[in-house]
Amino acid sequence: MRYLLSLFVLMLAACSSVPEKMYYQLPMKSSKVQNVEVMSKNQVWLQRVMLSDVLTSNGITYQTSDVSYSNASTHLWASPLEQQLGQSMVSELSTALPEQLVSLQALQNSPDTLDITLTAFNGRYDGIVLVQGFWTFTQGKEVTRRNFDVQLEQKEDGYPELVRTLALGWQQVADGIAKEVIKR
């Protein structure tokens, strides 16, 4: 009987120690509804956001040393990271480029296209948050490619602050893209 009681207590303790899963969404500014007449040079199509393999997990990525990474098992993205990044980028660019229709879908023939590849979108062991990669903007036969390397200090510990800092870095990437598009 003692054996069964001990086994029951042990099983109950094991069940109670399962960590609760937390889900995170990148914060987005509420953007005003855009009324733009689509003309031949007004659309920017965010064709894709590509992630390096380490970022494709649904767990938030954290760099634990100069050569190792970990994907959280209980701190997860609420929806696929590529989807969140695409929606956030469209929102940021729509605000920064009010004369352009920025979309995740091609709504006309031969729109200007934007492709973004992320090689880092993670926190790091020393408190630095990395948003790194490159983007390619194609307008007609003109192609522009730029690297980005945003490194921000995480102000507080914890995953919520990491997600907020990642969103701030992503916003800086969007600002850089918008400045290049405006030049055209």
N, C-alpha and C positions, 0 to 999 in steps of 0.2 A: 504494500500500500504506500509506504514511504517512497518507493521507487517511482510509482505512478504519479504521486503528488509532486515529486521533484521534477519529473519529466514535464508535467503540466506547467509548472512554474517557469521552467526553462523555455518552453515553447511560447508561453505568454510573453516573456521578456523579449524573446527574439522577434515576435510580431510587433511589439510596441516600439522597437528600436529602428524600424524601417523609416528612413528619412522621407519627409513629404516632398513631392516634386513641386517645383516652382516654375512658372511659365513667364516669359518676358517678351514684350513687344517694344520695338523702337518707338520712342515718343515722336509724334508728328505734330507740326503746327497745324492748326485748323486753317485751311486755305479757302479763300473766297471762290465761289463758283465762277469759272472763267467763261466769258463770252467772246470768242474769237472767231472771226470769219476765216475759214481755211482757204488760203490762196496757195499758189504753187511753191512759195518759199517760206511758208509759215509753220510747217510742222517739223517737230523734232521727235523722232521715234526712238524711244529707248528699247533697242532691239533685244539686248540681253545684259544681264549681270551674271558674270561667271565667277565662281569661287574656287580657290585652290582646294585640293582634296581634304586637307585638315579642317576646313571650314564647312564642309558639307554635312556634318553631323547635326542632329537636332539639339545637341548639347552645346552650350556656350564654350568657346575655345579659350584656353588659358595656356600661355607659354610658361613652363615650370623651370626651365633653365635655358642656357644659350642654344641647346640642341634638342630639347624635348618639349612636347605639347601634351595637353590633356583636354579631353572633351568632357564637360560636366555630365553626370548621369542624373542629377536631380535639379539642375538649373538649365532649363530647356527653352528654346525659342517657341513662342506661342503658335507661330506659323512658319513655314519654310523661310530661312534667312534671305534667300534670293528674292522671294516675293516681297518681304518687308523692305529690303533695300530698294527694289524697283519702285514700289509705291512711294517710299520716302523721297527718292530722287525725283520722281515726277512731280511731287508736291513742291519740293524745294525749287526745281527749275521753273515750274509754272509761276511761282511767286517772283523769281528773279528775272524771268523773261515774259513779261505780260503781253508782248506782241506776238508771241509764239504759242502754238498749240503743242504742248508736250504730252505724249501719250505712250502707253505700253503696247499700243496696237498701231499698225500702219493704216491710216485712214485715207490715204491718197496714194497715187503712183509716185514713185521716186521721192519719198520724203528724205530729209536730212536724217542720218542715223547716228546713234550713239551706242557704243559697246563699252562696257566696263568690266575689267578683270580685277578681282581682289586677290592679292597674295597674302595679306594679313588683315584681320579684323578681329583683334583679340587683346586681352590684357596680358601683361608680362609680370614676371616675378619681382621686378624692381619698381612696380607701381606706374609704369608707363603703359599707355594704351596706344596700340598701333592700328592705323588705317592706311594700308599701302597697296599699290597696284598701278594700273595704267588704264587710260581710256582712249578710245579712238572715235573721232567725229568725222563723218563722211558727208560732204556737201557737194553733190554733183560728182565731178572727177577729183575734187580736192579732198585730201585726207590729212587730218591732223592727229598726231598721237602724242600724248603727254603722260609722263609718270607722275604719281603723287605719293607723298610720304608724310603723313600727318602723325606726329607723336605728341600726345597730350599726357599731362600728369593727372592721375586719378586722385581726386581730392579726398575721398573717404574710402574706406574698405567696403567690400561687399559687391555682390552681383548687381543690385539695382543701380549703384553708382557707376559700375563698369558699363552697363547698358547705356546710361545717360551720356557717359563720356564717349562711347563709340558713336552714338547719334550725333554728338557735337563734331566729332572728326568727320563723319559722313557729310554733315552740313558744310564743312569747310571744303570738302571735295566738290560738292555741288556748286559752291560759290566760285571755285576755280574754273569749273566747266562753263558756268554762265558767263564769266568774263571773256572766255575765249569765243564763245558763240556770239556775243555782242559785238566783238571786233569784226565779224564777217559782214 
